[in-house]
Amino acid sequence: MTRSGENPNQPPVTPLTRARSAEVGVASRILSNLETRLDIFQLKLKSELVFDGDAGVTSPSGATTRRGVEWGNTYHVNSWLVADFNAAFTQARFDRNTPPDDLGCGDASPTQPCAQPVAS
């Protein structure tokens, strides 16, 4: 639960939103001293909290999608030395024409964060 810093008298809201994700990966040890892993993933969030530095507030925005690839390698040089090499590429985008999550934040503005009470 979180409260608005601007309006502490308003009821708290939950910062959690609906999310769907998928990830698939493979791992290999083709070479005896090298472990390698490759993963692809997708994460869809129904709403994203965005910080507005000019106003100094965090407010809900529309849905987002992240897709990416991660590649990790661990090379065992000897019994006491290990070298790691990791690389990642992620594409993050706001989905088009999607309103903020249904927490009552549809009319939220960057200067007035969402303050809808959470049902018990």
KOLSEFI-218853 format. One record per residue: residue number from 1; residue in one letter; x, z, y of N, C-alpha, C, O in turn. Coordinates in Angstrom, 2 decimals, decimal comma. Each point is the difference from the previous one (the first is absolute). Example, Ala and Ser with C-alpha at 12.3 -4.5 7.8 and 13.67 -1.06 7.14 Angstrom:
2
   num   residu       n.u       n.w       n.v      ca.u      ca.w      ca.v       c.u       c.w       c.v       o.u       o.w       o.v
     1        A     13,19      7,80     -5,69     -0,89      0,00      1,19      0,90      0,00      1,20      1,04      0,66     -0,02
     2        S     -1,39     -1,38      1,07      0,82      0,06      1,19     -0,77      0,73      1,09      0,51      0,17      1,11
//
This chain:
120
   num   residu       n.u       n.w       n.v      ca.u      ca.w      ca.v       c.u       c.w       c.v       o.u       o.w       o.v
     1        M      0,84      0,00     -1,17     -0,84      0,00      1,17      0,89      0,00      1,24      1,07      0,62      0,02
     2        T     -1,52     -1,31      0,98      0,75     -0,07      1,24     -0,96      0,07      1,18     -1,16     -0,41     -0,10
     3        R      1,65      0,92      1,20     -0,80      0,11      1,22      0,60     -0,90      1,07      1,18     -0,32     -0,03
     4        S     -2,02     -0,07      0,94      0,45     -0,79      1,13      0,76      0,91      0,96     -0,51      1,06      0,37
     5        G      1,72     -1,46      0,05      0,75      0,78      0,97     -0,65     -0,01      1,36      0,12      0,95      0,76
     6        E     -0,83     -2,06     -0,45     -0,67     -0,12      1,27     -1,29      0,81      0,06     -0,38      0,50      1,05
     7        N     -0,28     -0,39     -2,21     -1,30      0,67     -0,06      0,00      1,04     -1,13     -0,64     -0,22     -1,03
     8        P      1,33      1,34      1,21      0,12      0,98     -1,08     -1,32      0,66     -0,38     -0,08      0,60     -1,08
     9        N     -0,94     -0,70      1,90     -1,30      0,61     -0,32     -0,83     -0,87     -0,94     -1,00      0,47     -0,55
    10        Q      1,38     -1,71      0,35     -0,74     -0,87     -0,91      0,37      0,34     -1,44      1,11      0,47     -0,27
    11        P     -2,05     -0,71     -0,67      0,27      0,33     -1,41      1,16     -0,82     -0,56      0,24     -1,12      0,46
    12        P      0,48      1,66     -1,45      1,12     -0,73     -0,59     -0,47     -1,20     -0,82     -1,14     -0,03     -0,46
    13        V      2,02     -0,93      0,29     -0,28     -1,19     -0,83      1,08     -0,10     -1,06      1,07      0,60      0,12
    14        T     -1,35     -1,36     -1,16      1,00     -0,23     -1,03      0,81     -1,25      0,35     -0,58     -1,00      0,40
    15        P      1,90      1,04     -0,55      0,82     -1,18      0,30      0,08     -0,96     -1,18      0,64     -1,05      0,09
    16        L     -1,30      1,39     -1,20      0,08     -0,84     -1,19     -0,98     -1,16      0,08     -1,08      0,13      0,57
    17        T      1,45     -1,25     -1,15     -0,85     -1,18     -0,03      0,05     -0,61     -1,39      0,87      0,33     -0,80
    18        R     -1,80     -1,21      0,52     -0,02     -0,66     -1,30      1,17     -0,96     -0,12      0,38     -0,66      0,97
    19        A      0,18      0,59     -2,17      1,14     -0,89     -0,24     -0,12     -0,57     -1,41     -0,48      0,66     -0,92
    20        R      0,92     -1,90      0,79      0,12     -0,63     -1,32      1,41     -0,55     -0,09      0,52     -0,57      0,96
    21        S      0,10      0,76     -2,12      1,37     -0,49     -0,13      0,25     -0,49     -1,42     -0,71      0,37     -0,94
    22        A      1,72     -1,20      0,82      0,44     -0,48     -1,31      1,51     -0,19      0,07      0,55     -0,37      1,04
    23        E      0,10      0,62     -2,16      1,44     -0,18     -0,07      0,35     -0,39     -1,43     -0,55      0,55     -0,95
    24        V      1,46     -1,48      0,83      0,49     -0,40     -1,32      1,50     -0,20      0,12      0,50     -0,48      1,02
    25        G      0,22      0,86     -2,06      1,45     -0,11      0,07      0,63     -0,16     -1,37     -0,63      0,22     -1,04
    26        V      1,87     -0,60      1,07      0,79     -0,12     -1,22      1,35      0,70      0,25      0,49      0,07      1,13
    27        A      0,07      0,43     -2,21      1,32      0,63      0,07      0,85     -0,58     -1,13     -0,52     -0,32     -1,07
    28        S      1,81      0,21      1,32      0,88     -0,61     -0,99      1,36      0,69      0,01      0,43      0,57      1,01
    29        R      0,21     -0,64     -2,15      1,36      0,48     -0,13      0,76     -1,04     -0,84      0,58      0,31     -1,04
    30        I     -0,59     -1,56      1,53      0,66     -1,09     -0,71      1,49      0,26     -0,12      0,59     -0,17     -1,07
    31        L      0,02      0,58      2,16      1,40      0,40     -0,03      0,06      1,51     -0,23     -0,84      0,73      0,54
    32        S      1,79     -0,27     -1,31      0,03      1,41     -0,39      0,13      0,96      1,18     -0,53      1,12     -0,06
    33        N      1,20     -1,50      1,13      0,20      0,89      1,14     -0,97     -0,24      1,15      0,06      0,71      1,01
    34        L     -0,96     -1,69     -1,13     -0,88     -0,38      1,11     -1,46      0,20     -0,37     -0,48     -0,57     -0,98
    35        E     -0,22      1,37      1,76     -1,45      0,16     -0,12     -0,62     -0,76      1,16      0,42      0,19      1,15
    36        T     -1,40     -1,04     -1,41     -0,66     -0,73      1,08     -1,51      0,10     -0,15     -0,52      0,01     -1,12
    37        R     -0,17      0,08      2,25     -1,46      0,14      0,04     -0,57     -0,94      1,05      0,57     -0,14      1,08
    38        L     -1,68     -0,48     -1,41     -0,69     -0,89      0,94     -1,47      0,35     -0,02     -0,63      0,01     -1,06
    39        D      0,06      0,28      2,23     -1,41      0,37      0,13     -0,66     -0,86      1,07      0,62     -0,35      1,00
    40        I     -1,89      0,01     -1,23     -0,82     -0,60      1,05     -1,22      0,90      0,18     -0,47      0,62     -0,95
    41        F     -0,02     -0,54      2,17     -1,11      0,91      0,26     -0,92     -0,55      1,09      0,35     -0,90      0,76
    42        Q     -1,54      1,49     -0,74     -0,97     -0,26      1,07     -0,73      1,29      0,29     -0,37      0,72     -0,92
    43        L      0,17     -0,42      2,20     -0,72      1,19      0,44     -1,00     -0,42      1,06      0,37     -0,60      1,01
    44        K     -1,65      0,93     -1,23     -1,06     -0,29      0,98     -0,57      1,33      0,47     -0,49      0,79     -0,80
    45        L      0,55     -0,57      2,11     -0,58      1,20      0,61     -1,23     -0,39      0,79      0,00     -1,00      0,72
    46        K     -1,06      1,79     -0,86     -1,24     -0,31      0,71      0,13      0,25      1,51     -0,71     -0,61      0,79
    47        S      1,60      1,51     -0,41      0,22      0,31      1,40      1,44      0,47      0,16      0,59      0,55     -0,93
    48        E     -0,03     -0,78      2,09      1,39      0,37      0,26      0,03      0,82      1,29     -0,65     -0,36      0,98
    49        L      1,41      1,45     -0,98      0,18      0,77      1,23      1,16     -0,63      0,77      1,09     -0,20     -0,55
    50        V     -1,33     -0,11      1,81      1,00     -0,66      0,83      0,31      0,89      1,20     -0,90      0,48      0,68
    51        F      2,19     -0,26     -0,43      0,42      0,82      1,12      0,13     -0,87      1,25      0,67     -1,03     -0,02
    52        D     -1,32      1,45      1,09      0,11     -0,67      1,29      0,92      0,84      0,86     -0,39      1,05      0,52
    53        G      1,63     -1,51     -0,36      1,00      0,77      0,73     -0,33      0,17      1,47      0,35      1,02      0,59
    54        D     -1,02     -2,01      0,02     -0,35      0,11      1,42     -1,01      1,11      0,23      0,12      0,77      0,95
    55        A     -1,13     -0,68     -1,84     -1,03      1,03      0,15      0,41      1,29     -0,70     -0,55      1,07      0,29
    56        G      1,51     -1,14     -1,22      0,44      1,19     -0,71     -1,00      0,48     -1,04     -0,04      1,20     -0,31
    57        V     -0,76     -2,11     -0,25     -1,00      0,38     -0,99      0,09     -0,91     -1,22      0,57     -1,09      0,05
    58        T     -1,13      1,58     -1,15     -0,12     -0,79     -1,21     -1,47     -0,28     -0,20     -0,83      0,91      0,07
    59        S      0,48     -2,17     -0,33     -1,40     -0,35     -0,17     -0,16     -0,95     -1,18      0,94     -0,71     -0,36
    60        P     -2,12      0,71     -0,26     -0,23     -0,87     -1,15     -0,11     -1,46      0,42     -0,46     -0,32      1,10
    61        S      0,89     -0,53     -1,98     -0,12     -1,44      0,24     -0,64     -0,62     -1,24     -0,51      0,72     -0,86
    62        G      0,52     -2,03      0,77     -0,61     -0,69     -1,12      0,83      0,06     -1,27      1,04      0,66     -0,06
    63        A     -1,52     -1,37     -0,95      0,63     -0,03     -1,31      1,34     -0,74      0,04      0,21     -0,88      0,83
    64        T      0,69      1,25     -1,74      1,30     -0,64     -0,10      0,31     -0,35     -1,45     -0,55      0,59     -0,93
    65        T      1,45     -1,55      0,76      0,49     -0,38     -1,32      1,52     -0,09      0,07      0,56     -0,58      0,92
    66        R      0,09      1,17     -1,92      1,45     -0,09     -0,13      0,32     -0,62     -1,35     -0,58      0,39     -1,02
    67        R      1,49     -1,34      1,02      0,48     -0,62     -1,24      1,51      0,01      0,05      0,59     -0,15      1,07
    68        G      0,04      0,34     -2,22      1,44      0,01      0,04      0,67     -0,08     -1,35     -0,63      0,03     -1,05
    69        V      1,95     -0,13      1,13      0,88     -0,08     -1,17      1,12      1,01      0,21      0,54      0,11      1,10
    70        E     -0,20      0,61     -2,15      1,12      0,93      0,04      0,93     -0,31     -1,16     -0,46     -0,23     -1,12
    71        W      1,75      0,24      1,39      1,00     -0,28     -1,02      1,06      1,10      0,08      0,62      0,19      1,04
    72        G     -0,43      0,52     -2,13      0,97      1,09     -0,03      1,01     -0,18     -1,11     -0,34     -0,41     -1,11
    73        N      1,59      0,72      1,41      1,09     -0,13     -0,96      0,87      1,24      0,03      0,28      0,53      1,07
    74        T      0,12     -0,08     -2,23      0,94      1,11     -0,13      1,12     -0,43     -0,93     -0,25     -0,36     -1,16
    75        Y      1,47      0,40      1,65      1,16     -0,39     -0,79      0,86      1,24     -0,26      0,43      0,67      0,94
    76        H     -0,19     -0,37     -2,19      0,81      1,15     -0,38      1,45     -0,46     -0,10      0,41     -0,59     -1,00
    77        V      0,37      0,86      2,05      1,40     -0,41      0,06      0,80      0,74     -1,08      0,77     -0,63     -0,72
    78        N     -0,95      1,94      0,62      0,59      0,80     -1,06     -0,87      1,24     -0,18     -1,12      0,03      0,51
    79        S      1,60      0,96     -1,21     -0,84      1,17     -0,31     -0,36      0,84      1,22     -0,96      0,77     -0,05
    80        W      1,70     -0,90      1,16     -0,29      0,84      1,17     -0,29     -0,80      1,28     -0,19      0,60      1,06
    81        L      0,16     -1,94     -1,15     -0,24     -0,81      1,19     -1,10     -1,03     -0,27      0,04     -0,75     -0,97
    82        V     -1,01      0,73      1,86     -1,13     -0,92     -0,11     -0,16     -0,75      1,32      0,15      0,59      1,07
    83        A     -0,45     -1,88     -1,16     -0,26     -0,81      1,20     -1,44     -0,49     -0,06     -0,45     -0,50     -1,03
    84        D     -0,27      0,65      2,15     -1,39     -0,44      0,08     -0,12     -1,15      0,98      0,67     -0,03      1,03
    85        F     -1,54     -0,92     -1,37     -0,37     -1,07      0,93     -1,50     -0,16     -0,11     -0,53     -0,25     -1,09
    86        N     -0,16      0,40      2,21     -1,45     -0,11      0,03     -0,41     -0,92      1,14      0,60      0,02      1,07
    87        A     -1,62     -0,81     -1,31     -0,53     -0,89      1,03     -1,53      0,02     -0,09     -0,56      0,14     -1,08
    88        A     -0,08     -0,28      2,22     -1,46     -0,01      0,04     -0,47     -0,95      1,10      0,63     -0,12      1,05
    89        F     -1,73     -0,54     -1,32     -0,66     -0,83      0,99     -1,48      0,34     -0,04     -0,62     -0,02     -1,06
    90        T      0,06      0,34      2,22     -1,41      0,35      0,09     -0,64     -0,76      1,14      0,57     -0,11      1,09
    91        Q     -1,76     -0,41     -1,34     -0,78     -0,65      1,05     -1,24      0,86      0,23     -0,79      0,20     -0,91
    92        A      0,63      0,30      2,12     -1,14      0,84      0,36     -0,81     -0,71      1,07      0,55     -0,47      1,00
    93        R     -1,85      0,40     -1,21     -0,88     -0,71      0,93     -1,32      0,75      0,15     -0,48      0,62     -0,94
    94        F     -0,09     -0,67      2,15     -1,37      0,46      0,19     -0,93     -1,08     -0,55      0,21     -1,19      0,25
    95        D     -1,23      1,60     -1,00     -1,00     -0,95     -0,48     -0,85     -0,44      1,17     -0,21      0,77      0,94
    96        R     -0,28     -1,98     -0,98     -0,75     -0,55      1,14     -1,43      0,53      0,03     -0,67      0,10     -1,02
    97        N      0,23      0,23      2,22     -1,40      0,37      0,27     -0,52      1,11     -0,90     -1,12     -0,07     -0,50
    98        T      1,93      1,10      0,29     -0,48      1,13     -0,79     -0,03      1,23      0,89      0,98      0,29      0,70
    99        P     -2,08      0,44     -0,73     -0,11      1,21      0,83      0,77      1,16     -0,64      0,37     -0,08     -1,17
   100        P     -0,12      1,16      1,92      0,60      1,20     -0,56     -0,87      0,55     -1,13     -1,17     -0,35     -0,12
   101        D      1,75      1,20     -0,69     -0,70      0,61     -1,13     -1,29      0,66      0,46     -0,16      0,30      1,18
   102        D     -0,76     -0,07     -2,12     -1,32      0,52      0,35     -0,01      1,52      0,16     -0,82      0,69     -0,59
   103        L      1,75     -0,19      1,40      0,02      1,42      0,31     -0,67      0,28      1,34      0,15      1,08      0,56
   104        G     -0,89     -2,05     -0,07     -0,62      0,16      1,30      0,95     -0,36      1,12     -0,21      0,42      1,14
   105        C      1,26     -1,18     -1,44      1,04     -0,32      0,97     -0,17     -1,40      0,58      0,88     -0,47      0,72
   106        G     -1,95     -0,20     -1,02     -0,18     -1,37      0,44      0,10     -0,18      1,50      0,43     -1,05      0,47
   107        D     -0,83      2,06      0,30      0,03     -0,11      1,46      1,21      0,70      0,60      0,07      0,20      1,21
   108        A      0,89      0,17     -2,05      1,18      0,71      0,51      0,83     -0,91      0,88      0,16     -1,19     -0,29
   109        S      0,36      1,76      1,34      0,89     -0,75      0,88      1,38      0,65     -0,06      0,13      1,14     -0,45
   110        P      0,90     -1,85      0,89      1,34      0,60     -0,07      0,13      1,30      0,78      0,87      0,82     -0,32
   111        T     -1,71     -0,60      1,32      0,11      1,24      0,78     -0,94      1,08     -0,50      0,05      1,12      0,50
   112        Q     -0,90     -1,43     -1,47     -0,95      0,98     -0,52      0,00     -0,07     -1,54     -0,79     -0,75     -0,56
   113        P      1,65      1,49     -0,11      0,08     -0,06     -1,46     -1,32      0,36     -0,67     -0,85      0,69      0,58
   114        C      0,69     -1,15     -1,78     -1,21      0,26     -0,78     -0,16      1,50     -0,24      0,98      0,69     -0,29
   115        A     -2,17     -0,21      0,41     -0,26      1,43     -0,23     -1,33      0,17     -0,69     -0,91      0,63      0,55
   116        Q      0,76     -1,18     -1,73     -1,23      0,12     -0,78      0,18      1,11     -1,03      1,00     -0,01     -0,73
   117        P     -1,92      0,97      0,63      0,17      1,06     -0,98     -0,04     -0,55     -1,42     -0,65     -1,00     -0,28
   118        V      1,37      1,68     -0,61      0,05     -0,37     -1,40     -1,04      0,81     -0,75     -0,08      1,21      0,17
   119        A     -0,73     -1,87     -1,01     -1,03      0,70     -0,78      0,66      0,91     -1,01      1,00     -0,36     -0,62
   120        S     -1,57      1,55      0,45      0,57      0,96     -0,96     -0,46     -0,30     -1,41      0,37      0,71     -0,93
//
